């Protein structure tokens, strides 16, 4: 009798376990909404990959996504409260339990849009992610592109030579064109970058220094700056280069903070692109780490381009790399007045974000967040100001050295 009861009990336990597994629901762990000027990203993080069906509906414009094997929980409900009124693409998000095994997400759009939905495998610090990217309708992008083409057809203004009263100061002033510097605050959104022991996120430090640098540049009458990102959202690596070219940037500067597994490692570094290979093992390590940002920030496989082969790096790329090294050296000489240098020369490696074939581009690693003292420094407004000022002086020194730009002459800086 005892044996029979034991068998019944074991059968019951097995049945319960089987039922739990059968009806085990993939749990939603977190949800996030990242609005940006170019697109809005929705991220749904879960313990397992989410199978889903989706459809676009009109009148009104909306996206319907059925999440299979998902039960509505508090983390998923929170998604409805994360849409801001200022979001350029999304009006509201509605969520409901469609049936026992399906949760339905309805994204109400402000305008017609194109949508990319893809899954990302786990990568620290995230679990499985379902990513929904909402872009403005392609027609709008085509209109913008046509406008840009028309702008290129317009004749450029002539540069007038003006001799100032002060001796030995010749100033070339272009009344319409300014030297444009694209400032890229590394990481952002889903991708925090390096994280210090005190919880300092690299993406936040990068943005603060970038904004300070922009203010310095914009104060100069012959220069202007554009921020690749001005808030906390992720821009894919190739998108950063594209944005710089869209605004006809003359110089590209990517701002970062470093990290290493040894807390004693410290100092600032400046990097440029390499056609062949990394100039050191550390440069190779860092380039590989920075190039993995798309895995963390999240990029659809369809959006990825193969790493540029040497055959695609033409003579203009080679010339640009030489200019990048020159620019990097000017910046390095100024930064060493603010912080110790990790490397005393401009290092080179295959950074994806530096692969604009026609824009001198550098990546500045301001300091090490993994170093306790440098993490403390990087959180300081005073230290951030010094770094921004050093980079600004380096850029200005490079331009004053007589470098020629497509739309400008470097000799037009008089202060």
ZAKOLTI-789843 format. One line per 2 residues: number of its first residue (from 0); their letters; for each residue x, y, z of C-alpha. Coordinates in steps of 0.001 Angstrom, whole numbers. Layout:
REM ZAKOLTI-789843
NUM) a) X Y Z; ... .
END
This chain:
REM ZAKOLTI-789843
0) xx) 0 0 0; 2846 2303 927 .
2) xx) 4556 1545 -2376; 1341 2260 -4300 .
4) xx) 871 5605 -2544; 4520 6462 -3191 .
6) xx) 4086 5690 -6885; 934 7827 -7005 .
8) xx) 2756 10656 -5259; 5698 10471 -7674 .
10) xx) 3331 10390 -10653; 1573 13474 -9247 .
12) xx) 4883 15317 -8762; 6009 14429 -12285 .
14) xx) 2670 15580 -13672; 2966 18898 -11861 .
16) xx) 6547 19382 -13084; 5524 18473 -16633 .
18) xx) 2577 20860 -16497; 4789 23631 -15165 .
20) xx) 7247 23063 -17977; 4485 22787 -20531 .
22) xx) 2927 26030 -19458; 6134 27671 -18340 .
24) xx) 6004 31175 -19612; 8990 32991 -20951 .
26) xx) 9357 35766 -18391; 9721 39417 -19320 .
28) xx) 12515 40897 -17222; 12643 44522 -18421 .
30) xx) 11357 46903 -21074; 12865 50119 -22401 .
32) xx) 11976 52840 -24893; 14765 54906 -26500 .
34) xx) 13498 57817 -28636; 16021 59575 -30883 .
36) xx) 15860 62028 -33806; 16427 59211 -36319 .
38) xx) 14286 56406 -34914; 12636 55070 -31764 .
40) xx) 13782 51805 -30252; 11679 49535 -28042 .
42) xx) 13479 46734 -26216; 11769 43807 -24512 .
44) xx) 14192 41756 -22440; 13286 38180 -21518 .
46) xx) 14664 34969 -20057; 14342 33175 -23408 .
48) xx) 13989 34133 -27047; 10526 35505 -27845 .
50) xx) 8645 34048 -30772; 6335 36614 -32264 .
52) xx) 4020 37550 -35093; 3607 41099 -36302 .
54) xx) 1484 43120 -38682; 1190 46723 -39812 .
56) xx) -2288 48252 -39776; -3582 51574 -41082 .
58) xx) -6350 54021 -40268; -4973 54633 -37727 .
60) xx) -1308 53710 -38262; -225 51057 -35782 .
62) xx) 1986 48004 -35289; 538 44860 -33737 .
64) xx) 2965 42350 -32213; 1826 39072 -30684 .
66) xx) 4307 37753 -28135; 3969 33980 -27975 .
68) xx) 4439 32167 -24681; 4317 35422 -22772 .
70) xx) 2168 36263 -19760; 1479 39906 -19027 .
72) xx) 3499 40957 -15985; 4520 44197 -14255 .
74) xx) 7732 44578 -16298; 5774 44387 -19551 .
76) xx) 3019 46673 -18262; 5670 49269 -17515 .
78) xx) 6286 49632 -21246; 3012 51573 -21613 .
80) xx) 4294 54292 -19281; 7635 54857 -20994 .
82) xx) 6455 56662 -24140; 7141 60389 -23961 .
84) xx) 4942 63026 -25575; 8052 64301 -27374 .
86) xx) 8660 60937 -29062; 8788 61711 -32817 .
88) xx) 7356 58354 -33907; 5234 56682 -31211 .
90) xx) 1973 58024 -29803; 1095 55318 -27279 .
92) xx) 1678 51655 -26491; -1179 49348 -25462 .
94) xx) -729 45849 -24038; -3204 43099 -23219 .
96) xx) -3424 39346 -22664; -4820 38188 -26026 .
98) xx) -5225 34591 -24883; -3622 32181 -22418 .
100) xx) -436 31865 -24453; -215 35201 -26269 .
102) xx) 252 38779 -25122; -560 41439 -27698 .
104) xx) 1393 44703 -27965; -107 47520 -30036 .
106) xx) 2129 50461 -30923; 138 53489 -32038 .
108) xx) 2172 55641 -34434; 2166 59379 -34968 .
110) xx) 2844 58981 -38693; 3378 56251 -41246 .
112) xx) 6569 54371 -40489; 8764 51451 -41431 .
114) xx) 9605 48946 -38738; 12457 46527 -38109 .
116) xx) 11912 43768 -35549; 14754 41427 -34631 .
118) xx) 16097 39335 -31762; 19429 39655 -29973 .
120) xx) 21147 36827 -28134; 22310 37355 -24545 .
122) xx) 25384 39510 -24063; 26461 41072 -20787 .
124) xx) 24659 42710 -19118; 21516 41699 -21042 .
126) xx) 19485 38522 -21490; 17501 37763 -24656 .
128) xx) 16105 40890 -26306; 13361 41550 -28811 .
130) xx) 14074 44871 -30507; 11500 46974 -32338 .
132) xx) 12960 49906 -34295; 10454 52432 -35641 .
134) xx) 11754 54690 -38424; 10014 57556 -40231 .
136) xx) 8517 56559 -43562; 11097 56107 -46357 .
138) xx) 9340 58761 -48430; 10405 61330 -45872 .
140) xx) 14004 60113 -46078; 13948 60295 -49881 .
142) xx) 12701 63864 -49719; 15544 64747 -47372 .
144) xx) 18060 63052 -49665; 16772 64933 -52714 .
146) xx) 17061 68183 -50798; 20674 67367 -49917 .
148) xx) 21472 66641 -53565; 19996 69995 -54589 .
150) xx) 22048 71736 -51916; 25225 70194 -53344 .
152) xx) 24381 71619 -56777; 24366 75176 -55453 .
154) xx) 27592 77102 -56097; 29789 77525 -53064 .
156) xx) 30540 80957 -51756; 33870 82482 -52629 .
158) xx) 36449 82852 -49911; 37505 86433 -49400 .
160) xx) 40917 87382 -48194; 40907 90037 -45469 .
162) xx) 43974 91586 -43889; 43328 92604 -40290 .
164) xx) 44870 95696 -38678; 47106 93606 -36464 .
166) xx) 50407 92742 -38181; 51333 89182 -39181 .
168) xx) 47736 87985 -38870; 46212 87048 -42177 .
170) xx) 42629 85891 -41876; 40641 84037 -44494 .
172) xx) 36956 84422 -43808; 34259 82462 -45566 .
174) xx) 31019 84223 -44750; 28874 81172 -45460 .
176) xx) 31019 78161 -44626; 32291 77178 -41211 .
178) xx) 34548 74278 -40328; 32238 71547 -39066 .
180) xx) 33314 69166 -36327; 31221 66060 -35694 .
182) xx) 31405 65009 -32039; 30502 61407 -31311 .
184) xx) 29661 60576 -27693; 30481 56871 -27647 .
186) xx) 27933 54196 -26696; 24480 55245 -25407 .
188) xx) 21031 53773 -24897; 21193 49997 -24520 .
190) xx) 24987 50167 -24541; 26399 51686 -21317 .
192) xx) 30012 51235 -22398; 32467 50725 -19548 .
194) xx) 31095 50860 -16005; 33281 51979 -13119 .
196) xx) 33339 50385 -9670; 31217 53265 -8366 .
198) xx) 28623 52666 -11065; 29753 55462 -13378 .
200) xx) 28583 54709 -16922; 30868 55568 -19788 .
202) xx) 27965 56642 -22029; 27060 59414 -19565 .
204) xx) 30630 60704 -19215; 31099 60674 -22989 .
206) xx) 27961 62752 -23521; 28869 65331 -20877 .
208) xx) 32350 65878 -22310; 30928 66001 -25852 .
210) xx) 28427 68703 -24902; 31160 70751 -23239 .
212) xx) 33327 70418 -26347; 30424 71490 -28546 .
214) xx) 29960 74670 -26489; 33620 75586 -26919 .
216) xx) 33537 74970 -30667; 30281 76841 -31227 .
218) xx) 31705 79920 -29485; 34338 80203 -32201 .
220) xx) 33110 82298 -35110; 34750 80093 -37761 .
222) xx) 33707 76695 -36368; 30550 74793 -35586 .
224) xx) 29870 71431 -33956; 27249 68756 -34418 .
226) xx) 26551 66020 -31888; 26088 62530 -33308 .
228) xx) 23850 61899 -30305; 22645 64577 -27903 .
230) xx) 20751 62335 -25476; 20815 58805 -24108 .
232) xx) 20109 56605 -27133; 22143 54248 -29277 .
234) xx) 23407 55082 -32755; 24832 52128 -34734 .
236) xx) 28520 52475 -35589; 28003 52904 -39321 .
238) xx) 25168 55343 -38554; 27612 57594 -36708 .
240) xx) 29822 57862 -39776; 26788 58389 -42039 .
242) xx) 25495 61190 -39838; 28867 62944 -39910 .
244) xx) 28876 62802 -43713; 25249 63927 -43868 .
246) xx) 26234 67161 -42121; 29355 67520 -44286 .
248) xx) 31690 67278 -41310; 35309 68298 -41850 .
250) xx) 36537 66538 -38695; 35168 63595 -36686 .
252) xx) 36011 63123 -32986; 34688 60143 -31021 .
254) xx) 34780 60546 -27226; 35223 57512 -24970 .
256) xx) 36401 56429 -21519; 38503 53323 -21220 .
258) xx) 38381 50185 -19055; 40742 47308 -18398 .
260) xx) 40837 44274 -16126; 43717 45750 -14111 .
262) xx) 42629 48668 -11941; 46153 50095 -11910 .
264) xx) 46098 50853 -15650; 45515 54561 -16306 .
266) xx) 46049 57447 -18712; 44604 59009 -21848 .
268) xx) 45008 57784 -25421; 44214 58924 -28953 .
270) xx) 43526 56520 -31809; 43229 56702 -35586 .
272) xx) 42207 54127 -38183; 44708 51614 -39501 .
274) xx) 44632 50173 -43027; 46762 47190 -42150 .
276) xx) 46760 46192 -38518; 46811 47506 -34989 .
278) xx) 49885 49412 -33870; 49906 47504 -30574 .
280) xx) 48191 44605 -28827; 46317 47063 -26642 .
282) xx) 45085 49040 -29667; 43797 45799 -31198 .
284) xx) 42096 44821 -27932; 40429 48213 -27629 .
286) xx) 39269 48299 -31261; 37715 44850 -30903 .
288) xx) 35971 45949 -27719; 34625 49180 -29220 .
290) xx) 33545 47402 -32415; 31413 45053 -30306 .
292) xx) 29209 48007 -29346; 26668 47049 -32015 .
294) xx) 26233 43659 -30331; 25309 45363 -27063 .
296) xx) 23562 48434 -28468; 21696 46161 -30858 .
298) xx) 21855 46105 -34644; 19854 43956 -37024 .
300) xx) 21973 41497 -39010; 20504 43036 -42167 .
302) xx) 22008 46385 -41188; 25544 45127 -40728 .
304) xx) 28065 45747 -43456; 31203 43616 -43776 .
306) xx) 34303 45151 -42253; 35906 47276 -44933 .
308) xx) 38506 45234 -46750; 41792 46817 -47764 .
310) xx) 40630 46808 -51363; 37897 49284 -50426 .
312) xx) 40299 51638 -48688; 41305 53765 -51647 .
314) xx) 43885 56534 -51926; 41530 59061 -50355 .
316) xx) 41300 56795 -47300; 45090 56678 -47070 .
318) xx) 45323 60447 -47265; 42581 60778 -44657 .
320) xx) 44426 58439 -42288; 47517 60651 -42553 .
322) xx) 45389 63675 -41695; 43811 61729 -38831 .
324) xx) 47246 60952 -37397; 48179 64614 -37641 .
326) xx) 44942 65666 -35935; 45414 62999 -33275 .
328) xx) 48918 64207 -32491; 47718 67792 -31932 .
330) xx) 45008 66535 -29563; 47419 64197 -27777 .
332) xx) 49877 67032 -27097; 47107 69042 -25425 .
334) xx) 45637 66157 -23439; 48989 65310 -21871 .
336) xx) 48778 68701 -20115; 45587 67497 -18395 .
338) xx) 46221 63811 -17713; 48980 61236 -17913 .
340) xx) 49184 59489 -21263; 48607 55766 -21522 .
342) xx) 50426 55806 -24860; 52756 58610 -25908 .
344) xx) 51880 58387 -29594; 48705 58149 -31620 .
346) xx) 47771 54473 -31782; 46086 52822 -34767 .
348) xx) 43601 49978 -35189; 40525 49006 -37187 .
350) xx) 37885 51056 -35387; 34602 50796 -37308 .
352) xx) 33509 54247 -36171; 36582 55869 -37776 .
354) xx) 36012 54489 -41280; 34793 57616 -43033 .
356) xx) 36908 57624 -46211; 36966 61409 -46532 .
358) xx) 36872 62824 -42971; 39920 63016 -40675 .
360) xx) 38738 60976 -37690; 40090 60213 -34229 .
362) xx) 38906 58357 -31155; 39857 59857 -27783 .
364) xx) 39973 57588 -24742; 39859 60250 -22042 .
366) xx) 40798 58063 -19047; 40158 54668 -17440 .
368) xx) 36872 54162 -15611; 38341 50926 -14255 .
370) xx) 40928 52998 -12366; 39399 54302 -9090 .
372) xx) 41156 57681 -9198; 40411 58269 -12867 .
374) xx) 36769 57279 -12366; 36608 59939 -9664 .
376) xx) 38271 62442 -12008; 35903 61655 -14876 .
378) xx) 32891 62369 -12661; 34330 65806 -11881 .
380) xx) 32964 68769 -13852; 36353 70458 -13576 .
382) xx) 38197 67502 -15105; 35578 67181 -17852 .
384) xx) 36050 70884 -18658; 39815 70411 -18888 .
386) xx) 39460 67447 -21211; 37002 69264 -23473 .
388) xx) 39270 72304 -23589; 42324 70165 -24409 .
390) xx) 40518 68456 -27294; 39282 71827 -28545 .
392) xx) 42807 73290 -28482; 44116 70238 -30326 .
394) xx) 41469 70584 -33044; 42204 74278 -33367 .
396) xx) 45938 73642 -33587; 45387 71093 -36341 .
398) xx) 43229 73494 -38359; 45675 76380 -37912 .
400) xx) 48490 74185 -39198; 47239 74934 -42712 .
402) xx) 45258 71798 -43476; 42890 72076 -46442 .
404) xx) 39264 71043 -46230; 36765 70478 -49016 .
406) xx) 34782 73608 -48159; 37230 75593 -46064 .
408) xx) 40779 76782 -45645; 42345 76063 -42261 .
410) xx) 44011 79481 -42137; 40733 81155 -41305 .
412) xx) 41183 80717 -37561; 42393 83875 -35949 .
414) x) 42020 83123 -32307 .
END
